[in-house]
Amino acid sequence: SGEADPPRDRPGRMVGRREALVARPDLAGVWDAADALFPVRVTRSWWDRTDPSDPDDPLALQVLPDPSELVEAEGDLDDPVGELARSPVPWVVRKHADRVLLLVTKRCHLYCRYCFRRTHAPGDALDPSPEAWDAALAHAAASGATEAILSGGDPLAVRDEVLWDAIARLRAGTIRWVRVHTRAPITAPDRVTAAFARGLAERGPAWVVVHVNHARELAPDVDAALDRLRAAGLPVLAQTVLLRGVNDDADTLAALFEALVLRGIKPYYLHHPDAVTGNARFRVGPTEGLGLWEAVRTRVSGIALPRYVVDPPDGTGKVDVASWLARPGA
């Protein structure tokens, strides 16, 4: 299979505030204040996988607001991975000589409450102006980098034609391949059409890196979206964020990584949670996280084991947590 597009209505159908609060009336007092800081947006596909009445449901925890988002916490940072100082032009981040990252949009189909870019949203433009996007693409194409990473937001929150135009302009310069970082196959699987998958493959070499945190996210409509990517010949990797209350135990992580391998997807990164303002409830200490990773390492195949990395606030780029802990002052 993998060729037919899904017989559903528009991608990313939303669950309304009223419906969500029927399941979680305790959130009525925090919903609007949290939404003003960082949008509360949940797709129908995701909602159908959750048990929202369970306050400990790992899928509901990722998307529903919490009072802790409204108070400051120790360690809060507005730019936890040091992107602002590494942005030579708007909508571009450059941490490495061989790679350049483009923020295609700040929009997502669904907003994860732990998002390390959650402080970028309020009051900012959600999309680059045509002039700013032209400048971003021109800079990236002439940067000398060989890889372009399309990120966001979610790059699949824009039309296919915008992505195809961007890839063509990048490939006219020094860029030799692209990497697309997206959560859409998981949060809005209908967005991943067979036409999109074929179009991206035709503009390859292209790699897709999906963001998935729990095996329960891999519902049948998600599997169909992942099948469409793989049927087009696209290599698919996965990245996961270590999150308190969601996946901070070895059994849960091992189950996820093995489920991905069974689907032909290589677990690529396990990210240490970034300490962005508003996500303190999700944070796990690095020593605890390394212990979890070591426990997973003893029970899964090497192809099912991702690197456990941290993206430090100095903007120098990802490093293995074990190496980071060995640094003076870490």
Order of alpha helices (4+ residues) and beta strands (2+ residues): alpha-alpha-alpha-alpha-beta-beta-alpha-beta-alpha-beta-alpha-alpha-beta-alpha-beta-alpha-beta-alpha-beta-beta-alpha
